[in-house]
Amino acid sequence: MLRIAICLSLTIFLLGCGEPIADLDPQPAANNNAVANSETTPGEKTPTDPMPVATTDQTPAENNPPMEETPAPEPKPKKGVIHQTTDEVVDAKEWLKKQGIEARDGNIEGVDPFSQAASGYFTLAARASTLGLQQQVQHYKALNDKFPSYKEFMQMMRDNRIEFAKLRWYEIYGYNEDTGKILVLVDTVAKEEGP
């Protein structure tokens, strides 16, 4: 059975799919035949000629007038935060001293299925995007018997070009050098005010 399948696949491969791929645009072939059959001079333009033929008494600059360059349109910034990244991480010890800032515990919030799904996305995206760097922090601790400082942590991020999943407008990543944890900090004041 295997031999039959191999023979069949080799036969199809060697013979091809049947018909060759046809020319998608039959119009240029018709124009080439009409031009070949008609008797024209190099400066004369026929109804089937797509481009004018250059004559010897014209210079290339006269045949091809300079085209005005149009600037490429600037790409529109993406709306929303899904599939966007950020490298903004703050010192969690300093930010937790501020009024209205609290650390998120990682639980999925929400009162209805839609808000729970959105909360679940941001919670899991934040957790998943920080796993690699969190592992690197643990390796640093094993080698140096201390967690990296905030400056060392940021240098590790820059050296490895690490970015995390972007959070909602009232959330930000924070690094706590005492525990070696990457936290999600929530600004409750901004959350109450809205975007």
C-alpha positions as CSV (number, residue, x, y, z in Angstrom):
1,M,0.0,0.0,0.0
2,L,2.9,2.3,0.8
3,R,4.5,1.6,-2.5
4,I,1.3,2.5,-4.4
5,A,1.1,5.8,-2.5
6,I,4.7,6.6,-3.3
7,C,4.3,5.7,-6.9
8,L,1.2,7.8,-7.2
9,S,2.7,10.8,-5.6
10,L,5.9,10.5,-7.8
11,T,3.7,10.2,-10.9
12,I,1.8,13.4,-10.0
13,F,5.0,15.2,-9.2
14,L,6.6,14.2,-12.5
15,L,3.6,14.8,-14.7
16,G,2.4,17.9,-13.0
17,C,-1.1,18.9,-12.2
18,G,-2.5,18.6,-15.7
19,E,-2.8,21.9,-17.5
20,P,-0.1,24.5,-17.3
21,I,-1.0,27.7,-15.5
22,A,-2.5,29.9,-18.1
23,D,-1.5,33.5,-18.5
24,L,-3.8,35.5,-16.2
25,D,-3.9,38.6,-18.5
26,P,-4.7,37.6,-22.1
27,Q,-4.8,41.3,-23.2
28,P,-1.1,41.8,-23.6
29,A,-0.7,38.8,-25.8
30,A,-3.4,40.2,-28.1
31,N,-1.6,43.5,-28.2
32,N,1.7,41.9,-29.1
33,N,0.1,39.9,-32.0
34,A,-1.6,43.0,-33.3
35,V,1.6,45.0,-33.2
36,A,3.6,42.3,-34.8
37,N,1.0,41.9,-37.7
38,S,0.6,45.6,-38.4
39,E,3.2,47.7,-40.2
40,T,4.2,50.7,-38.1
41,T,7.1,53.0,-37.9
42,P,8.8,53.7,-34.6
43,G,7.3,57.1,-34.0
44,E,3.7,56.1,-35.1
45,K,1.3,55.2,-32.4
46,T,-1.3,52.5,-33.0
47,P,-4.5,52.1,-31.0
48,T,-3.2,48.8,-29.5
49,D,0.2,50.3,-28.3
50,P,0.0,50.7,-24.5
51,M,3.1,52.9,-24.3
52,P,4.5,55.5,-26.8
53,V,7.6,54.4,-28.6
54,A,10.6,56.7,-28.2
55,T,12.1,58.3,-31.3
56,T,15.7,59.3,-31.8
57,D,14.9,63.1,-31.8
58,Q,13.5,63.0,-28.3
59,T,15.6,62.8,-25.1
60,P,14.7,60.4,-22.3
61,A,13.8,63.4,-20.1
62,E,11.1,64.5,-22.6
63,N,9.6,61.0,-22.8
64,N,9.4,60.5,-19.0
65,P,8.4,63.7,-17.3
66,P,9.5,63.7,-13.6
67,M,7.0,62.1,-11.3
68,E,6.0,64.0,-8.2
69,E,6.8,62.0,-5.1
70,T,3.8,61.7,-2.8
71,P,4.7,61.1,0.9
72,A,3.6,57.8,2.3
73,P,0.7,58.1,4.6
74,E,1.6,57.8,8.2
75,P,0.3,54.6,9.8
76,K,-2.6,55.1,12.1
77,P,-1.9,54.3,15.7
78,K,-3.6,51.1,16.9
79,K,-6.6,51.6,19.1
80,G,-6.8,49.5,22.2
81,V,-4.0,47.7,23.9
82,I,-4.5,44.1,22.7
83,H,-1.3,42.8,20.9
84,Q,0.7,45.9,22.0
85,T,3.7,45.9,24.2
86,T,5.4,48.2,26.6
87,D,8.8,48.3,28.3
88,E,7.6,50.7,31.1
89,V,8.3,49.2,34.5
90,V,8.4,51.3,37.7
91,D,10.0,50.8,41.1
92,A,7.2,49.1,43.0
93,K,8.6,50.1,46.4
94,E,8.4,53.8,45.5
95,W,5.0,53.6,43.8
96,L,3.3,51.6,46.6
97,K,4.0,54.6,48.9
98,K,1.9,56.8,46.7
99,Q,-1.8,57.3,47.6
100,G,-4.2,55.3,45.5
101,I,-1.7,52.8,44.2
102,E,-2.1,49.1,45.1
103,A,-0.7,45.8,43.9
104,R,-3.0,43.5,42.0
105,D,-3.2,40.0,43.5
106,G,-3.7,38.3,40.1
107,N,-7.3,37.2,40.6
108,I,-9.8,37.6,37.7
109,E,-12.4,40.2,38.5
110,G,-15.8,40.9,37.0
111,V,-19.5,40.7,37.6
112,D,-20.5,39.4,34.2
113,P,-19.0,37.0,31.6
114,F,-17.7,39.8,29.4
115,S,-15.9,41.8,32.1
116,Q,-14.5,38.5,33.5
117,A,-13.2,37.6,30.1
118,A,-11.5,41.0,29.6
119,S,-10.1,40.8,33.1
120,G,-8.9,37.3,32.5
121,Y,-7.1,38.4,29.3
122,F,-5.2,41.2,31.0
123,T,-4.3,39.1,34.1
124,L,-3.1,36.2,32.1
125,A,-1.3,38.3,29.4
126,A,0.5,40.1,32.2
127,R,1.5,36.9,34.0
128,A,2.6,35.2,30.8
129,S,4.6,38.1,29.4
130,T,6.6,38.4,32.7
131,L,7.5,34.7,33.1
132,G,10.7,34.8,31.1
133,L,12.2,37.8,32.9
134,Q,10.9,36.5,36.3
135,Q,12.9,33.3,35.6
136,Q,16.0,35.4,34.8
137,V,15.6,37.2,38.1
138,Q,15.5,33.9,39.9
139,H,18.7,32.8,38.1
140,Y,20.3,36.1,39.1
141,K,19.3,35.4,42.8
142,A,20.8,31.9,42.6
143,L,24.1,33.2,41.3
144,N,24.4,36.4,43.4
145,D,22.5,35.5,46.6
146,K,20.4,38.7,46.2
147,F,17.7,39.9,43.9
148,P,18.8,42.5,41.3
149,S,18.3,46.1,42.1
150,Y,15.8,48.2,40.1
151,K,18.6,49.6,37.9
152,E,20.0,46.1,37.3
153,F,16.5,44.8,36.5
154,M,16.0,47.6,33.9
155,Q,19.4,46.9,32.4
156,M,18.5,43.3,32.0
157,M,15.3,44.3,30.2
158,R,17.2,46.7,27.9
159,D,20.0,44.2,27.2
160,N,17.5,41.4,26.2
161,R,15.0,43.8,24.5
162,I,12.2,42.5,26.7
163,E,8.7,44.0,26.5
164,F,5.6,43.0,28.4
165,A,2.0,42.9,27.2
166,K,0.4,46.4,27.5
167,L,-2.0,46.8,30.3
168,R,-5.1,49.0,30.7
169,W,-4.6,52.8,31.2
170,Y,-4.8,52.5,35.0
171,E,-2.3,49.6,35.4
172,I,1.5,49.6,35.2
173,Y,4.2,47.0,35.8
174,G,6.4,47.4,38.9
175,Y,9.5,45.6,40.1
176,N,10.0,45.0,43.8
177,E,13.7,44.4,44.5
178,D,13.1,43.1,48.0
179,T,11.0,40.1,46.8
180,G,12.3,39.9,43.2
181,K,8.7,40.0,41.9
182,I,7.2,41.7,38.9
183,L,3.9,43.2,40.0
184,V,1.0,44.8,38.3
185,L,0.2,48.1,40.1
186,V,-3.3,49.6,39.9
187,D,-4.0,53.3,40.2
188,T,-7.4,53.3,41.9
189,V,-7.9,57.0,41.4
190,A,-7.4,56.8,37.6
191,K,-9.6,53.7,37.5
192,E,-12.5,55.6,39.1
193,E,-12.0,58.6,36.8
194,G,-12.0,56.6,33.6
195,P,-9.9,57.0,30.5
